[in-house]
Amino acid sequence: MTQIKRNPTRPVQIGQLTIGGGAPVAVQSMAATRTQDVEATRRQLELLQAAGADLVRVAVDSRQDVDALARISEGARVPLSVDLQENYRLAAQVAPHVQKLRYNPGHLHHHERDKPVREKVAFLAEQAVKNDCALRVGVNCGSVDPTLTQRFPAGDSISPMVESALAHCALLDELGFTRYCVSLKDSDPQKVIEANTRFAAQRPEVPVHLGVTEAGMPPEGIIKTRIAFEQLLTQGIGDTLRVSLTVPFDDKGEEIRVGRQILDDIHTGRFRSVPKVLSDGLNIISCPSCSRVENNAFVDLALKVREVTQYAKAHRITIAVMGCRVNGPGETDDADLGLWCAPNFVNLKRGAQHLGHFPYDQVLDRLKEEVDRLIANR
């Protein structure tokens, strides 16, 4: 057995679930459906509950989503967390139906820009108190407040994330609200390790949610996640976690099963070596088919991207495949080639440069042209 001294985080209650305070590490996932599709979301919730999820997150971005969430929550057997996406004002409508609200500090910057961020955070804290909810401050590498990124060197993506998390912890503390946890996510496991290690060193009492965002498809996505989780959990960092995988609808429970397997392996001392080629060859990043995905063809596209680019596996090329407009544009900027999917077409990028948009059945040919160009120029 591996003896791990957990960080002395304070307990945070989420419905009947406790995270932090020495409670077992909770395993969660996110429904990969449009919330307003009540039947599909209920089915996904059942799949995740059957797989042993401790908590399930859903996304809300419209009044229709709110109405659907009210119906979905009635049959939930585990606590629900809601992802407010870009519309934090919906908290007042959704909070009565969930046990946790998740907001992205970067998205607060873009919404109602004339209003102070502190006022927006105060509104969220007020709704959480009123409805007996916890909060998650969800910092994401692809959507950090630009006023923070400008304060650090262009190549430093970690410091703005840590600074954002610390700033919002301070805001919530000033408001007298301490029923919150924090997440700092990136698609690079090494950046996840560094960001969370730096944050935990300064705020060891704050519960931490672990995740490697856009980890991709199995088995690569599992390996990337395992790298981060093994190193962080053995340091005592992490009170709840999510394995983000690009998988078909019916396989969504795999995120829960993999999360529990990693926890069990760490507990029993079964640490797995990481292939050296992981960071030296072709690296495909893809997001976990969440409820923001605007076309279900995204999962098939991600699988086809891996198939058609295998000839380049010896080359150090990163290809990002993103399923939505929320994180897609920003989180493809750091990749050599990026695809982010709209309902009827796929945007193709080379770094931050937009190369155009293409039908789903044509974008792969253009992608291969760009891969060949990268190989030829190296």
PyMOL commands that set and color helices and strands:
alter all, ss='L'
color gray80, all
select helices_A, chain A and resi 38-50+63-73+88-97+105-110+117-130+141-143+146-149+158-174+189-202+220-233+249-251+254-267+276-278+297-308+310-312+328-331+363-376
alter helices_A, ss='H'
color red, helices_A
select strands_A, chain A and resi 12-14+17-19+26-30+55-59+80-83+100-103+134-140+180-185+208-211+240-242+283-286+318-322+337-341+346-350+353-358
alter strands_A, ss='S'
color yellow, strands_A
deselect
rebuild
show_as cartoon
